[in-house]
Amino acid sequence: MTIDELESCLESFVSRAQIVRDTRHILEEWAVNGIFQAAVEDDHFIPIPHDAPITVIRTTFECSALDYTFGPVKAIVGLGDITIHDDTILPQYCFVRLYYNDEGQVFTTDFYLD
């Protein structure tokens, strides 16, 4: 199997379009007055407009002989406009990691700054 075939399989399981829809749903579902408060650290929240730009940065599949506590598929998304500085991706607001179970459904997320 080639890398292109592996990427195609991952895309067919959890597409970039689905990741964007899932992220948008999270932002809209928990927004108050159009603003989602992302908890990025203990007692540190970043206000994010529910309609902020969403960029899928990476999708990964991890194969493990142990239990998939956080699911086999993970997606890293940048929220807000994205810039690149010194080969580092910088989102306007923060990153979010979405964890997908073996049925292709998000079951938890992490918001973080870097």
Secondary structure by P-SEA (a helix, b strand, c coil): ccaaaaaaaaaaaccaaaaaaaaaaaaaaaccccbbbbbccccbbbbbcccccccccccbbbbbccccccccbbbbbbccbbbbcccccccccbbbbbbbcccccccccccccc
